[in-house]
Amino acid sequence: MSVTIQERVDFIIGIAHELNKCKSEPEYLFSKVNAIQGKDIESLLAQYSEDNIIFNENLSPVNFIRHHILHMLDMGKQISVNELENAKEKFNTKDKEYFSDYGEPIRKAIADYPIGVHTPFHVWKEAFRILYVFFFSGKVKETVNNYLDEITSEIHKSLGIKNFLTHWVNFDGSNNFGADYCWFSLFPADKLRHTNAVQLFARLTAHGIDYGLYQGDDIKRFRNINGVEVDYELSRSDAIDGVIEFFKFKLDTVVTLNKSIKQFWKYAPGEKGKYWDEMTQKGIMAVGWSELKQLSDYPDAEAISVAMKANITDNSVTNIDQFRNASIGDIVIANKGRKGVLGIGIITGAYEYDDSREYYKHLRKVDWVIADYVQSEKSLFRADTFSPTLKYSDVKKLYLEKDAHYKAIFDKIDSDLNIPITEDKHEREEETDVNYFWLVANPKIWNYSDLNVGETQTYTTHSGRDNKRRIYDHFLRANPGDKVIGYVSSPVRQVTTLLEVSRKLFTNEQDGEVVEFRISEFLENPVDLETLKENELLQTSEPIINNLQGSLFALKKEEYEAILEIVSSVSPVRSTPQVKEKYSLPDVAKETGIGEDTLNKYIAIITSKKQVIFQGPPGTGKTYVADRIARALCQNRDNIEIIQFHPSYSYEDFVEGYRPVESGGLKVKNGIFKEICHRAEINKGATFALIIDEINRGDVSKIFGELIYLLEYRDKKVRLTYNPELTFQIPSNLYIIGTMNLADRSLSLIDYALRRRFSFITLETDYNLIMRYNESSEIDIRKVVENLKEVNNYIAMTHSLGSNFIIGHSYFIGKPDKPLKIKTKEDLERLWEYDLKPLLNEYYFDKTDDVGNLKTELFKDVMD
């Protein structure tokens, strides 16, 4: 009897439910491990035999630990989390006595295994990641794989689509770390790989089928496509038929969206372009890496890195992986060195390996629509073989300046183009020494006072008649971090502002060549030009000897310092006004119910680590406590920002990213984190705080990006993804306070790399606070608290829940100005019906009797 598509789905969901329980309940996981017996142990030992865990003389530490656990089970020993951690530690310390029972090859492999900065198990800290394979193997794994094949095949047929590919991932997960769900997707074949495409997506979980449109990781920088914001929220269903109907409805949308997505790549056809003629004649682009054969033999970048004996993050690994996975239809710019452009092409074919070639055997078919050399005055490209680039607009301008006939080709390329909004983070220039400048603002056109501290202003290098400004070379020399004196010309004739160069020379669509400056400080008492002229050193400075006839003048370091000395003598610095708030630690204690001694400990942790997360069960006042402590630290509400992370929150929202402007096009705009960092940097005498509510609802690693490094090293600087010329630092007077709801099962906890950069403060249910806030209640509030303790004990003892899911005190208390919340029995009934019952129904979604029993327990001896 044939198995229906729904039955296949239900089978996989059943496995997902079991693995979800193993993942979320460690006690259950180890009970399952210890229940493995007889032939099952033999079968698994054959899979993880001593011969199989050493490949090409390289030992797999995690597979060895799996073998070791099975060996212990075979000897009749019980496995616990302590046994597992002990085995990992013995491996890390290469304990010869502990592993003395093993043969010489194993003992030698352990002794020779290199232990670097990270231990071999730094990504295998969760027991589930190591042990899930004991339950997802053999016949079960074979059946799941077959069913995923059959499900995607049947959906493909149901949709009646051609030129679409399918991709699925089983319970091994995308990185072989184990997962409690499977997923599959369908996408246009010309995208070659799911990571390059908007996909029809479905995830089979313990709770049903999550489905919708999904962006591949390599195109998540596209916030919208052709100006249309795309909805990537997933829905949930129990029936696969409903998912198929959704896919049918969205099929045309997916086709249209994917046609609009093109990526830009730069390609170097050999050193100094020596193979360029061959590439254009044969309509290909080809690369070397002779140590690699047919790339289909290497399923992912990790496999490539092993074959190349290189780190997975090495540029060479990334280059060749991107080369084979670039989509058909993507744009390629062939370069010669950093400044030269050989031509532009469109990828027309999938990756091929041609062993008959003497060299450069990895190739792609390309339609080279332009084969003509142009050269830029500035560096455009990285010194590598194949990588993303955002220099298309610069290249287009070079060709149109050379020959207007190229416009027809570019019009064709641009006709359905959606330009990506991120720049390759590696396209960065080396830092230079600090330069000093004097910048003139004509108040009839613009003034520094039009801006706020931290805001930026671009300045064109050409006049309105398209002539280069006087001393044009100064604009070429300006680098991020260079110091600038801001002068306002007649009729003001005063130095009013201190600035920095924030972005070196670049081109925007509206103004052409520009340099960008950022306001650092305003002067409360501007300094007259005549005062500066009285200084002997400044009388020979470039702006004064040129009678201020120009826009950007160079200053010597000693001239800049002389101006600052004059400024400091007559004008205290004005930046963001600081309005002090009298909010003390006793105020925090009064409003939160937390003792002052405990609050002092919390503040000591925050001021020492600078990043903390308040974590705990729902309703324990995490956000409220974070806000009150921030107020006590900052003494100024304006210095506190609060945001909430969510699954679609991105680096572009948080740090910086492209945003549309009224005049059309896109411009890099600062996110909230970068803005508050600028404010803190400018106001070094003040304290600032950023509160991130529900921090674990977002992908923290992706949201912080390169700034994760700075969380640990506040005295260091990094270059930013969208402004690689600009170095950025997190000020020491900014505290980051996160909150994390431990009961949200739809989310993953903060990963270990991030965890060590934060301190964690756990808030528990405060039963005394409930009684104190409700002391004038008409009902027996002490009995309510006793009953709540019993309810929470029951929740804590529930295997699928635990202490992270208990009910917090916030449900039972009001605000400080109106603390009484449970005055009458009707108030308690209302609290149950609209707050506690929905929460517990979610906890015990398939056990309605448990919810009823908990209501009875809460109301015991309180309600008539």
ZATI-752489 format. One line per 4 residues: number of its first residue (from 1); their letters; for each residue x, z negated, y of C-alpha. Coordinates in steps of 0.05 Angstrom, whole numbers, plus 5000, padded with zeros to 4 digits. Example, Ala and Ser with C-alpha at 12.3 -4.5 7.8 and 13.67 -1.06 7.14 Angstrom:
% ZATI-752489
1	AS	5246:4844:4910 | 5273:4857:4979
***
This chain:
% ZATI-752489
1	MSVT	5000:5000:5000 | 5030:5021:5067 | 5045:4970:5121 | 5011:4981:5188
5	IQER	5049:4981:5253 | 5014:4916:5273 | 5034:4883:5208 | 5106:4902:5220
9	VDFI	5102:4873:5290 | 5070:4809:5263 | 5125:4802:5211 | 5179:4805:5265
13	IGIA	5141:4757:5310 | 5138:4708:5251 | 5214:4712:5244 | 5219:4703:5320
17	HELN	5177:4640:5316 | 5223:4610:5263 | 5287:4628:5300 | 5257:4601:5365
21	KCKS	5245:4535:5331 | 5317:4535:5305 | 5343:4550:5374 | 5302:4499:5412
25	EPEY	5304:4442:5360 | 5376:4427:5336 | 5350:4377:5284 | 5307:4430:5253
29	LFSK	5365:4480:5254 | 5411:4434:5216 | 5356:4414:5167 | 5348:4489:5152
33	VNAI	5423:4496:5143 | 5426:4437:5095 | 5369:4466:5055 | 5410:4529:5036
37	QGKD	5426:4525:4962 | 5451:4562:4901 | 5448:4637:4903 | 5435:4638:4978
41	IESL	5501:4603:4990 | 5536:4651:4943 | 5507:4711:4978 | 5527:4686:5047
45	LAQY	5597:4667:5022 | 5605:4738:4998 | 5586:4763:5067 | 5635:4714:5101
49	SEDN	5689:4714:5048 | 5762:4701:5064 | 5775:4776:5057 | 5719:4795:5106
53	IIFN	5737:4746:5161 | 5807:4776:5170 | 5804:4848:5195 | 5867:4888:5209
57	ENLS	5906:4823:5206 | 5861:4793:5261 | 5821:4731:5246 | 5750:4723:5272
61	PVNF	5745:4649:5292 | 5669:4646:5291 | 5664:4681:5224 | 5716:4633:5196
65	IRHH	5674:4573:5220 | 5614:4605:5186 | 5654:4611:5122 | 5678:4539:5129
69	ILHM	5607:4512:5138 | 5584:4551:5076 | 5644:4524:5038 | 5624:4453:5056
73	LDMG	5552:4466:5035 | 5577:4494:4969 | 5614:4429:4959 | 5550:4390:4969
77	KQIS	5566:4363:5039 | 5513:4354:5092 | 5525:4391:5158 | 5511:4360:5226
81	VNEL	5526:4379:5297 | 5585:4331:5294 | 5613:4366:5233 | 5607:4433:5267
85	ENAK	5641:4410:5331 | 5695:4376:5291 | 5710:4440:5253 | 5716:4479:5318
89	EKFN	5762:4426:5348 | 5806:4426:5285 | 5812:4502:5292 | 5831:4495:5366
93	TKDK	5885:4444:5349 | 5907:4484:5287 | 5901:4422:5243 | 5940:4441:5180
97	EYFS	5916:4382:5139 | 5843:4396:5153 | 5848:4468:5129 | 5898:4454:5072
101	DYGE	5848:4476:5019 | 5850:4548:5043 | 5897:4602:5020 | 5961:4622:5055
105	PIRK	5930:4683:5092 | 5877:4639:5124 | 5924:4583:5143 | 5974:4632:5172
109	AIAD	5919:4668:5211 | 5896:4601:5241 | 5967:4581:5258 | 5981:4648:5291
113	YPIG	5915:4653:5329 | 5930:4653:5405 | 5895:4598:5444 | 5889:4619:5516
117	VHTP	5855:4590:5578 | 5789:4592:5540 | 5782:4565:5470 | 5760:4615:5417
121	FHVW	5691:4583:5419 | 5679:4582:5494 | 5620:4630:5485 | 5599:4598:5419
125	KEAF	5583:4529:5443 | 5510:4531:5421 | 5503:4515:5347 | 5448:4568:5342
129	RILY	5496:4624:5361 | 5540:4607:5301 | 5488:4588:5249 | 5430:4637:5261
133	VFFF	5462:4689:5215 | 5448:4644:5156 | 5373:4658:5165 | 5378:4729:5193
137	SGKV	5415:4766:5139 | 5405:4802:5073 | 5334:4825:5058 | 5304:4794:5120
141	KETV	5352:4831:5166 | 5343:4895:5128 | 5267:4890:5133 | 5270:4875:5208
145	NNYL	5316:4934:5220 | 5272:4981:5180 | 5209:4956:5215 | 5241:4966:5284
149	DEIT	5260:5037:5264 | 5189:5050:5239 | 5155:5018:5299 | 5194:5058:5349
153	SEIH	5185:5122:5308 | 5110:5113:5305 | 5105:5098:5380 | 5147:5160:5394
157	KSLG	5097:5201:5353 | 5037:5167:5385 | 5062:5185:5455 | 5075:5257:5434
161	IKNF	5140:5259:5474 | 5200:5304:5468 | 5269:5293:5496 | 5262:5218:5493
165	LTHW	5309:5169:5458 | 5293:5101:5429 | 5337:5040:5427 | 5325:4974:5393
169	VNFD	5362:4908:5385 | 5348:4859:5329 | 5356:4784:5326 | 5432:4791:5331
173	GSNN	5420:4803:5405 | 5456:4852:5451 | 5522:4813:5446 | 5516:4788:5374
177	FGAD	5506:4717:5399 | 5439:4711:5365 | 5370:4713:5396 | 5299:4689:5381
181	YCWF	5269:4757:5399 | 5278:4831:5385 | 5267:4887:5434 | 5260:4962:5437
185	SLFP	5255:5015:5491 | 5241:5089:5501 | 5275:5131:5555 | 5291:5203:5574
189	ADKL	5346:5234:5530 | 5385:5260:5590 | 5401:5188:5609 | 5440:5183:5543
193	RHTN	5437:5107:5543 | 5383:5056:5558 | 5427:5020:5609 | 5423:5083:5653
197	AVQL	5347:5089:5652 | 5280:5061:5673 | 5251:5047:5604 | 5185:5036:5569
201	FARL	5203:4967:5543 | 5175:4916:5493 | 5203:4849:5471 | 5176:4816:5407
205	TAHG	5178:4740:5416 | 5151:4677:5385 | 5093:4681:5435 | 5074:4754:5428
209	IDYG	5095:4821:5457 | 5124:4823:5527 | 5120:4894:5553 | 5126:4936:5616
213	LYQG	5176:4979:5653 | 5248:4956:5651 | 5310:4975:5690 | 5374:4987:5651
217	DDIK	5431:4941:5674 | 5470:4999:5704 | 5414:5019:5752 | 5388:4950:5774
221	RFRN	5419:4964:5842 | 5360:5012:5855 | 5312:4965:5890 | 5262:5021:5899
225	INGV	5261:5094:5880 | 5242:5149:5929 | 5218:5094:5976 | 5168:5066:5925
229	EVDY	5176:4994:5903 | 5171:4992:5827 | 5136:4936:5790 | 5181:4910:5734
233	ELSR	5140:4848:5717 | 5127:4843:5642 | 5057:4831:5613 | 5041:4798:5546
237	SDAI	4997:4820:5489 | 4987:4804:5415 | 4967:4875:5397 | 5015:4933:5394
241	DGVI	4958:4982:5407 | 4951:4955:5478 | 5026:4964:5489 | 5022:5037:5466
245	EFFK	4964:5050:5513 | 5005:5021:5570 | 5064:5066:5550 | 5018:5127:5552
249	FKLD	4993:5108:5621 | 5063:5098:5648 | 5097:5156:5613 | 5094:5204:5673
253	TVVT	5118:5149:5719 | 5180:5136:5676 | 5196:5211:5674 | 5189:5216:5750
257	LNKS	5230:5154:5764 | 5287:5174:5720 | 5291:5243:5751 | 5301:5209:5818
261	IKQF	5359:5166:5795 | 5428:5197:5803 | 5493:5160:5803 | 5558:5181:5836
265	WKYA	5625:5181:5802 | 5696:5199:5823 | 5739:5235:5772 | 5815:5248:5773
269	PGEK	5833:5311:5733 | 5903:5289:5716 | 5958:5263:5761 | 5955:5298:5828
273	GKYW	5898:5340:5800 | 5943:5381:5755 | 5887:5399:5706 | 5837:5418:5759
277	DEMT	5840:5493:5749 | 5827:5485:5675 | 5767:5440:5688 | 5734:5490:5735
281	QKGI	5749:5550:5690 | 5719:5517:5628 | 5663:5479:5663 | 5685:5411:5637
285	MAVG	5716:5346:5657 | 5764:5315:5607 | 5804:5251:5601 | 5861:5225:5559
289	WSEL	5867:5159:5523 | 5897:5191:5461 | 5896:5125:5423 | 5820:5133:5419
293	KQLS	5788:5183:5373 | 5714:5202:5371 | 5681:5150:5417 | 5619:5146:5373
297	DYPD	5663:5105:5327 | 5664:5051:5380 | 5593:5026:5392 | 5608:4988:5456
301	AEAI	5661:4969:5507 | 5684:4910:5465 | 5700:4957:5407 | 5738:5003:5454
305	SVAM	5778:4944:5481 | 5798:4923:5410 | 5821:4994:5393 | 5861:4998:5458
309	KANI	5887:4927:5449 | 5864:4913:5519 | 5820:4861:5553 | 5747:4883:5557
313	TDNS	5750:4876:5633 | 5810:4922:5640 | 5800:4982:5684 | 5819:5031:5629
317	VTNI	5764:5003:5582 | 5712:5007:5637 | 5733:5078:5656 | 5727:5109:5587
321	DQFR	5662:5071:5572 | 5631:5096:5637 | 5657:5166:5624 | 5618:5173:5558
325	NASI	5555:5139:5584 | 5546:5173:5652 | 5478:5207:5653 | 5466:5282:5652
329	GDIV	5449:5301:5723 | 5497:5250:5755 | 5542:5274:5811 | 5618:5277:5801
333	IANK	5669:5281:5858 | 5737:5306:5834 | 5792:5274:5873 | 5867:5284:5884
337	GRKG	5898:5219:5905 | 5862:5171:5950 | 5845:5220:6006 | 5839:5289:5974
341	VLGI	5774:5320:5947 | 5780:5378:5898 | 5706:5392:5887 | 5636:5368:5868
345	GIIT	5600:5377:5802 | 5537:5358:5764 | 5542:5331:5693 | 5506:5379:5646
349	GAYE	5525:5355:5576 | 5533:5294:5533 | 5601:5265:5513 | 5642:5308:5464
353	YDDS	5707:5298:5426 | 5749:5361:5417 | 5806:5347:5368 | 5830:5419:5374
357	REYY	5854:5406:5445 | 5927:5386:5454 | 5911:5335:5507 | 5851:5305:5543
361	KHLR	5806:5309:5482 | 5747:5269:5510 | 5703:5314:5552 | 5637:5325:5586
365	KVDW	5607:5392:5608 | 5602:5397:5684 | 5574:5450:5732 | 5626:5450:5787
369	VIAD	5583:5472:5846 | 5640:5465:5895 | 5714:5478:5880 | 5748:5474:5947
373	YVQS	5800:5425:5973 | 5786:5380:6033 | 5823:5319:6056 | 5801:5256:6092
377	EKSL	5842:5219:6144 | 5827:5153:6110 | 5828:5130:6038 | 5765:5144:5999
381	FRAD	5780:5133:5926 | 5809:5084:5876 | 5872:5100:5838 | 5838:5108:5770
385	TFSP	5808:5162:5726 | 5732:5154:5726 | 5691:5102:5763 | 5630:5094:5809
389	TLKY	5636:5113:5882 | 5594:5111:5945 | 5636:5162:5983 | 5587:5220:5973
393	SDVK	5566:5218:6046 | 5638:5220:6070 | 5654:5278:6023 | 5592:5315:6044
397	KLYL	5612:5308:6117 | 5682:5335:6102 | 5654:5398:6069 | 5602:5411:6122
401	EKDA	5655:5405:6176 | 5698:5455:6139 | 5643:5506:6124 | 5570:5503:6144
405	HYKA	5552:5548:6085 | 5559:5488:6039 | 5494:5460:6069 | 5452:5499:6019
409	IFDK	5489:5467:5960 | 5482:5397:5989 | 5408:5409:6005 | 5397:5425:5931
413	IDSD	5435:5364:5908 | 5398:5320:5958 | 5329:5347:5944 | 5310:5295:5893
417	LNIP	5367:5246:5903 | 5358:5171:5905 | 5425:5144:5930 | 5447:5079:5897
421	ITED	5453:5019:5942 | 5514:4984:5915 | 5587:5000:5924 | 5638:4994:5870
425	KHER	5667:4925:5879 | 5737:4950:5863 | 5739:4998:5923 | 5779:4951:5966
429	EEET	5836:4957:6014 | 5894:4909:6018 | 5893:4857:6072 | 5937:4868:6133
433	DVNY	5966:4820:6184 | 5919:4795:6238 | 5912:4839:6300 | 5886:4816:6368
437	FWLV	5840:4856:6414 | 5801:4854:6479 | 5732:4886:6473 | 5692:4908:6534
441	ANPK	5616:4905:6535 | 5580:4943:6591 | 5520:4900:6608 | 5482:4962:6631
445	IWNY	5483:4985:6559 | 5490:4922:6517 | 5514:4850:6521 | 5540:4798:6473
449	SDLN	5483:4753:6495 | 5435:4801:6460 | 5461:4773:6394 | 5464:4705:6360
453	VGET	5525:4671:6330 | 5541:4704:6263 | 5506:4770:6279 | 5544:4836:6282
457	QTYT	5549:4894:6330 | 5578:4963:6317 | 5619:4999:6369 | 5627:5074:6368
461	THSG	5696:5106:6370 | 5670:5166:6410 | 5636:5171:6477 | 5568:5204:6488
465	RDNK	5603:5271:6499 | 5633:5264:6429 | 5702:5252:6458 | 5747:5200:6426
469	RRIY	5750:5136:6466 | 5812:5118:6504 | 5866:5089:6459 | 5829:5113:6397
473	DHFL	5886:5086:6352 | 5863:5015:6365 | 5798:5030:6328 | 5839:5057:6270
477	RANP	5881:4993:6267 | 5823:4944:6270 | 5816:4905:6205 | 5767:4851:6182
481	GDKV	5790:4783:6206 | 5824:4810:6268 | 5811:4766:6329 | 5774:4793:6390
485	IGYV	5763:4769:6462 | 5694:4790:6486 | 5693:4812:6559 | 5632:4834:6599
489	SSPV	5648:4886:6652 | 5621:4894:6723 | 5582:4863:6753 | 5595:4802:6707
493	RQVT	5671:4809:6699 | 5678:4749:6653 | 5703:4731:6584 | 5640:4703:6551
497	TLLE	5650:4708:6476 | 5699:4702:6418 | 5691:4752:6361 | 5722:4777:6296
501	VSRK	5726:4847:6267 | 5677:4844:6208 | 5684:4915:6182 | 5738:4966:6193
505	LFTN	5726:5038:6214 | 5668:5070:6176 | 5614:5123:6188 | 5540:5110:6193
509	EQDG	5486:5163:6199 | 5462:5143:6268 | 5526:5131:6308 | 5581:5166:6269
513	EVVE	5648:5130:6268 | 5641:5056:6285 | 5677:4990:6279 | 5636:4927:6267
517	FRIS	5647:4861:6303 | 5616:4792:6289 | 5601:4739:6341 | 5642:4676:6327
521	EFLE	5630:4633:6388 | 5599:4635:6457 | 5632:4601:6516 | 5589:4550:6553
525	NPVD	5628:4565:6617 | 5651:4638:6617 | 5721:4651:6646 | 5727:4698:6706
529	LETL	5774:4757:6703 | 5809:4732:6766 | 5826:4666:6731 | 5859:4704:6675
533	KENE	5898:4748:6723 | 5930:4686:6752 | 5966:4674:6686 | 6036:4706:6690
537	LLQT	6037:4726:6616 | 5970:4762:6621 | 5989:4802:6682 | 6027:4850:6638
541	SEPI	5974:4852:6583 | 5944:4920:6564 | 5873:4907:6590 | 5896:4883:6658
545	INNL	5951:4935:6672 | 5899:4988:6653 | 5849:4956:6702 | 5799:4949:6645
549	QGSL	5789:5024:6643 | 5771:5031:6569 | 5734:4996:6513 | 5782:4966:6462
553	FALK	5850:4940:6483 | 5907:4910:6442 | 5933:4840:6456 | 5997:4807:6433
557	KEEY	5989:4743:6395 | 6018:4702:6452 | 5969:4736:6501 | 5910:4719:6456
561	EAIL	5933:4647:6450 | 5942:4643:6526 | 5870:4665:6536 | 5846:4612:6486
565	EIVS	5886:4559:6523 | 5852:4578:6588 | 5784:4580:6554 | 5794:4510:6523
569	SVSP	5813:4481:6590 | 5751:4505:6627 | 5698:4519:6574 | 5676:4478:6513
573	VRST	5652:4523:6457 | 5577:4534:6449 | 5551:4557:6382 | 5487:4535:6348
577	PQVK	5457:4475:6385 | 5457:4413:6342 | 5394:4371:6349 | 5409:4304:6315
581	EKYS	5356:4274:6270 | 5356:4199:6260 | 5344:4197:6185 | 5382:4143:6148
585	LPDV	5394:4123:6076 | 5340:4068:6080 | 5292:4123:6101 | 5309:4163:6039
589	AKET	5301:4101:5996 | 5234:4085:6026 | 5206:4156:6017 | 5234:4169:5947
593	GIGE	5232:4101:5916 | 5304:4107:5894 | 5349:4047:5908 | 5403:4052:5962
597	DTLN	5458:4038:5912 | 5436:4096:5869 | 5429:4141:5930 | 5499:4123:5951
601	KYIA	5523:4146:5882 | 5485:4211:5889 | 5514:4225:5958 | 5584:4208:5934
605	IITS	5576:4260:5879 | 5549:4312:5928 | 5604:4302:5980 | 5658:4303:5926
609	KKQV	5635:4363:5884 | 5597:4399:5939 | 5550:4430:5888 | 5499:4389:5849
613	IFQG	5436:4402:5809 | 5379:4353:5804 | 5349:4363:5735 | 5293:4331:5697
617	PPGT	5223:4337:5668 | 5166:4365:5711 | 5140:4320:5764 | 5201:4276:5774
621	GKTY	5208:4294:5847 | 5271:4336:5842 | 5257:4382:5902 | 5231:4324:5944
625	VADR	5292:4281:5931 | 5339:4340:5944 | 5305:4353:6011 | 5308:4280:6033
629	IARA	5382:4272:6014 | 5398:4337:6050 | 5364:4311:6113 | 5406:4247:6109
633	LCQN	5470:4287:6100 | 5457:4339:6155 | 5420:4297:6206 | 5389:4363:6230
637	RDNI	5331:4399:6197 | 5355:4465:6226 | 5418:4460:6184 | 5379:4459:6118
641	EIIQ	5354:4522:6083 | 5311:4521:6021 | 5300:4580:5975 | 5272:4589:5905
645	FHPS	5305:4631:5851 | 5262:4675:5806 | 5276:4728:5753 | 5278:4786:5802
649	YSYE	5320:4750:5854 | 5386:4787:5863 | 5455:4786:5894 | 5427:4832:5948
653	DFVE	5374:4780:5967 | 5423:4722:5965 | 5490:4747:5990 | 5485:4817:6020
657	GYRP	5455:4884:6005 | 5427:4948:6034 | 5361:4943:6071 | 5321:4998:6106
661	VESG	5325:5002:6182 | 5271:5025:6230 | 5310:5086:6250 | 5314:5108:6178
665	GLKV	5366:5100:6124 | 5398:5037:6097 | 5443:4984:6127 | 5480:4926:6095
669	KNGI	5443:4862:6114 | 5465:4790:6102 | 5426:4748:6052 | 5408:4675:6064
673	FKEI	5471:4648:6032 | 5518:4689:6074 | 5478:4671:6137 | 5482:4596:6126
677	CHRA	5556:4603:6108 | 5569:4637:6175 | 5530:4582:6212 | 5570:4528:6176
681	EINK	5636:4564:6191 | 5621:4569:6264 | 5595:4497:6270 | 5651:4461:6233
685	GATF	5633:4394:6261 | 5563:4395:6231 | 5539:4390:6159 | 5496:4443:6126
689	ALII	5457:4444:6061 | 5426:4499:6019 | 5372:4476:5970 | 5360:4524:5912
693	DEIN	5295:4505:5880 | 5287:4522:5805 | 5357:4550:5803 | 5353:4566:5729
697	RGDV	5295:4614:5740 | 5345:4666:5766 | 5406:4697:5734 | 5455:4653:5771
701	SKIF	5517:4691:5750 | 5489:4757:5777 | 5460:4726:5840 | 5525:4692:5861
705	GELI	5568:4750:5836 | 5641:4743:5857 | 5624:4680:5896 | 5622:4639:5832
709	YLLE	5698:4634:5839 | 5690:4604:5908 | 5644:4549:5883 | 5705:4518:5851
713	YRDK	5757:4540:5902 | 5728:4528:5971 | 5797:4539:6003 | 5802:4610:5974
717	KVRL	5773:4677:5998 | 5745:4737:5960 | 5725:4807:5980 | 5652:4823:5978
721	TYNP	5618:4878:5938 | 5585:4913:5997 | 5639:4899:6048 | 5704:4903:6008
725	ELTF	5744:4903:6073 | 5716:4834:6090 | 5743:4770:6060 | 5692:4714:6052
729	QIPS	5698:4639:6043 | 5647:4584:6029 | 5656:4531:6084 | 5674:4460:6064
733	NLYI	5617:4433:6107 | 5563:4468:6066 | 5531:4432:6006 | 5492:4468:5953
737	IGTM	5437:4428:5920 | 5398:4459:5862 | 5338:4435:5823 | 5323:4451:5751
741	NLAD	5261:4439:5710 | 5284:4425:5639 | 5216:4438:5610 | 5212:4512:5626
745	RSLS	5220:4543:5558 | 5218:4614:5585 | 5285:4604:5617 | 5357:4595:5595
749	LIDY	5398:4536:5619 | 5457:4546:5665 | 5515:4576:5626 | 5578:4536:5616
753	ALRR	5622:4575:5665 | 5573:4556:5720 | 5558:4487:5692 | 5628:4462:5705
757	RFSF	5622:4483:5778 | 5562:4437:5788 | 5551:4363:5778 | 5484:4345:5746
761	ITLE	5439:4287:5765 | 5381:4273:5719 | 5316:4244:5748 | 5269:4207:5701
765	TDYN	5197:4185:5707 | 5194:4124:5754 | 5136:4082:5728 | 5148:4027:5781
769	LIMR	5138:4079:5835 | 5069:4097:5807 | 5048:4024:5810 | 5077:4013:5880
773	YNES	5043:4075:5910 | 4977:4058:5877 | 4976:3982:5885 | 4909:3984:5923
777	SEID	4875:4026:5868 | 4806:4004:5845 | 4827:4016:5772 | 4878:3979:5730
781	IRKV	4939:4020:5750 | 4985:3977:5707 | 4944:3997:5646 | 4948:4070:5667
785	VENL	5024:4064:5670 | 5026:4031:5601 | 4983:4088:5573 | 5027:4141:5607
789	KEVN	5088:4111:5573 | 5054:4120:5506 | 5035:4191:5523 | 5107:4206:5543
793	NYIA	5134:4173:5480 | 5089:4219:5439 | 5113:4281:5478 | 5186:4259:5470
797	MTHS	5177:4251:5395 | 5145:4320:5387 | 5197:4365:5352 | 5181:4426:5393
801	LGSN	5184:4388:5459 | 5227:4326:5470 | 5244:4281:5529 | 5253:4340:5575
805	FIIG	5177:4352:5573 | 5151:4283:5591 | 5103:4275:5650 | 5135:4255:5716
809	HSYF	5112:4204:5767 | 5098:4256:5821 | 5031:4274:5788 | 5007:4203:5802
813	IGKP	5031:4190:5873 | 5016:4217:5942 | 5061:4229:6002 | 5096:4171:6039
817	DKPL	5044:4174:6095 | 4987:4172:6045 | 5015:4143:5981 | 4950:4124:5945
821	KIKT	4929:4180:5897 | 4893:4146:5839 | 4842:4103:5876 | 4782:4113:5830
825	KEDL	4766:4134:5759 | 4742:4200:5788 | 4812:4211:5817 | 4842:4200:5748
829	ERLW	4791:4247:5716 | 4807:4300:5768 | 4883:4291:5756 | 4872:4301:5682
833	EYDL	4827:4362:5688 | 4866:4402:5739 | 4939:4379:5730 | 4954:4345:5665
837	KPLL	4907:4381:5617 | 4933:4451:5636 | 5005:4426:5628 | 4992:4396:5560
841	NEYY	4952:4456:5536 | 5015:4497:5549 | 5058:4446:5512 | 5010:4444:5452
845	FDKT	4984:4515:5457 | 4960:4516:5385 | 4942:4443:5376 | 4881:4426:5416
849	DDVG	4870:4361:5378 | 4936:4335:5404 | 4914:4346:5476 | 4849:4310:5463
853	NLKT	4886:4251:5432 | 4933:4247:5492 | 4873:4244:5539 | 4844:4187:5497
857	ELFK	4910:4151:5500 | 4917:4159:5576 | 4846:4135:5589 | 4848:4077:5538
861	DVMD	4820:4012:5567 | 4816:4045:5636 | 4753:4087:5633 | 4687:4057:5610
***
